[in-house]
Amino acid sequence: GVQTCALPICYQVAHTLIQQLQSSDALKTLQADNQFKESVQRAVKVSLQSVRNESTQDTRRGVALRFCDAATQLINASPLDVSEFTTPQTPHAVQKAAVTVLASRRDKQSMDHLVQLWKTLTPELRNTVIEISEASDSAMSVLLSAKDVVSVSDFNAAQRDGLLNHRNPAITKLAQTLFGAETSTER
């Protein structure tokens, strides 16, 4: 039979493996091993069933979703489509996991998707996106450039200060524009 483990532990193991193996020969060997890939794909399939099962505890569903994302990264598969889990009707724990997955990717497509969702996200979820995006200039640029959707009130004082005094002048300029800190020459 298939051995099972508690989802939080499985997620932590997958996440740790990804971090330790990234760019290593061992990971390249595993990614080339079809049997390994098939095992991970089966684990993702089973975990996705848990995520979609509304009778499963919401926290467990969220952890399973994050596990699925980590596992697909592990085998270098196409990113998991988590859009079905980002709706306001989705339980908070599952929606938070989906938003965390998208923000953690820090790519333009995922960040654009989050900007599209922005007005439907709770302040807590918006803050999650901002906190994760702080680690990536490209992700933060997408957020700061979305002035028609993202507003100054979405950022706390420390976040605003950090962005207005950012090491990257392009981020500082975008923050000044969004936050209205730029002095206007038009009167």
RADA-V925714 format. One record per pair of residues at least 12 apart in sequence whose ideal C-beta (glycine too) atoms are under 6 Angstrom apart, sorted by the first residue. I is the first residue (numbers start at 1). J is the second residue. D is the distance in Angstrom with one decimal. If there is no record, write none. Layout:
BEGIN
i->(I	I)
j->(J	J)
d->(D	D)
END
This chain:
BEGIN
i->(7	7	7	7	8	10	11	11	11	14	14	14	14	15	18	18	18	31	31	37	40	40	43	44	44	47	47	47	48	50	51	51	58	58	58	59	61	62	62	62	65	66	68	69	82	82	85	86	86	88	99	99	102	103	103	104	106	106	111	111	114	115	115	118	126	137	137	140	144	144	144	147	152	160	163	164)
j->(60	63	64	67	63	67	63	66	67	67	70	71	74	70	70	73	74	75	76	75	71	75	71	68	71	64	67	68	68	64	64	65	91	93	94	93	94	93	94	97	97	97	80	101	98	101	98	98	117	120	125	128	114	129	132	132	136	139	139	142	129	146	149	149	154	168	171	171	174	175	178	178	179	179	175	181)
d->(5.8	4.6	5.2	6.0	5.2	5.4	5.4	5.4	3.9	5.9	4.1	5.3	5.9	5.0	5.8	5.6	5.5	5.9	4.9	4.8	5.1	4.8	5.9	4.9	5.0	4.4	5.3	4.9	5.7	4.4	4.8	4.8	4.1	4.1	5.8	4.8	4.7	4.0	5.0	3.5	4.3	5.1	5.4	4.5	4.2	5.2	3.8	4.8	5.5	5.0	5.1	5.8	5.5	4.7	3.9	5.7	4.0	4.1	5.2	3.8	5.4	4.4	5.6	4.7	5.1	5.2	5.9	5.8	3.7	5.8	5.2	5.3	4.9	5.8	3.7	5.9)
END
